Amino acid sequence: MTSIPPFTPPERLLLGPGPSPVDPRILQAFTRPTLGHLDPQFLEVMDQVRSMLREAFKTKNDITFPVSGTGTAGMECCLVNLIEPGDEVVVLEQGYFGRRMADIAGRAGGKVHKLDAKWGEGFTPGQLETFLEGKKPKVVAFVHAETSTGFRQDVPELVEVARGAGALTVLDCVTSLGGIPLEIDRWGVDAAYSGTQKCLGGPPGLAPVTFSPRALEKIQKRSVKCVSWYLDVSLVTQYWGGPRAYHHTAPINNVYAIHESLRLLLEEGLEARWKRHREAHERFAKGAQEIGLRFVVAEPHRLPQLNAVWLPEGVDDKAGRKRLLEEHGIEIGTGLGDFAGKVWRIGLMGHGARSEVVDRVLAALKKVLGR
Ligand SMILES: *Cc1c(COP(=O)(O)O)cnc(C)c1O
């Protein structure tokens, strides 16, 4: 008989593009006894999660809940519910995740028009306006915090242009929620999704989503059913709201975890959380420049929670990251897509956005880069 020992994970400091270090309070919440998915006390926890998510997203949207699945499930949920076969969809692509949105929009039957930007750059309202001329998009989708490049896209101006063209907007907030200012209602965003393992500082497993009344109206007026049964908002919300009808078994312990993540976020306060991420970034940027690292993104659009730097000449991507992991216990991210082998991505998200963490990664980078 083979006997496999229990798994004890090594100690790692997670400073890549996610998952981020999990706050011990969240891990503790995760390990509490599993309740039934219709237990009255669990239903109360679900209500609290929805109400805290509304605060985090800064929205009054009734349809706000966490989808079972990671950030990509949230992306898919927003797109497949809002897109009907033949709908014109405009996707702004300035990195890896915009590309993924375009793929999903096409699979949902959308007639996809892609507007590209150079990786590491974003879009101006004027560019979008010109691109929309002669098109009748039902949906315009883009990424707020592009984790593959470290670019922060200005949102409200683009939403205004999309609205002017009669489109609903879908915003990827996977890396922005809990890290940088985000205001769903004030900015007029119609659908947005996020994930638990970035700036919310929890384990991966849930994808918070929110839909505006306008988005809900489009969903209710669909002439064909949503292609996904599992992600169909008109069905899932029968469990997360109203009649509490069984749809699928909620990942109970993940819900405990997001409950604690959101409690931590609101205890600290949104503004204070954003400020903590900014300060961690500023400390990192100062130290990074001292050891000769150059940022990919121009300063006004840099994400504090995701620092993308050019790999210095003569440094081997794989060997360098291997040393960081094995000698220092630190995980950072490599480049994706167009940036493969060219960029290192240092995430300072959630529980990782602290000065002692910044000092530790800077010291390790100094050694590995031989500075
Ligand atoms: C991480 C990420 C995703 C995908 O989330 P998963 O949890 O990996 O499915 C989508 N968009 C952005 C911007 C991300 O950073």
The ligand as a Tripos MOL2 file, in Angstrom:
@<TRIPOS>MOLECULE
LIG
   15    15     1     0     0
SMALL
NO_CHARGES

@<TRIPOS>ATOM
      1 C1         -6.0040   37.5160  -12.7070 C.3       1 LIG1
      2 C2         -6.7940   38.2410  -13.7040 C.ar      1 LIG1
      3 C3         -7.8570   37.6540  -14.4010 C.ar      1 LIG1
      4 C4         -8.1830   36.1850  -14.3110 C.3       1 LIG1
      5 O1         -8.4940   35.7670  -13.0620 O.3       1 LIG1
      6 P1         -8.3410   34.2220  -12.6560 P.3       1 LIG1
      7 O2         -8.6460   34.2770  -11.2080 O.co2     1 LIG1
      8 O3         -6.9240   33.8270  -12.9630 O.co2     1 LIG1
      9 O4         -9.3150   33.4360  -13.4240 O.co2     1 LIG1
     10 C5         -8.5950   38.4440  -15.2590 C.ar      1 LIG1
     11 N1         -8.3050   39.7420  -15.4450 N.ar      1 LIG1
     12 C6         -7.2760   40.3350  -14.8230 C.ar      1 LIG1
     13 C7         -7.0030   41.7800  -15.0700 C.3       1 LIG1
     14 C8         -6.4900   39.6050  -13.9280 C.ar      1 LIG1
     15 O5         -5.4800   40.1910  -13.3100 O.3       1 LIG1
@<TRIPOS>BOND
     1     1     2 1
     2     2     3 ar
     3     2    14 ar
     4     3     4 1
     5     3    10 ar
     6     4     5 1
     7     5     6 1
     8     6     7 2
     9     6     8 1
    10     6     9 1
    11    10    11 ar
    12    11    12 ar
    13    12    13 1
    14    12    14 ar
    15    14    15 1
@<TRIPOS>SUBSTRUCTURE
     1 LIG1         1 GROUP 0 **** ****
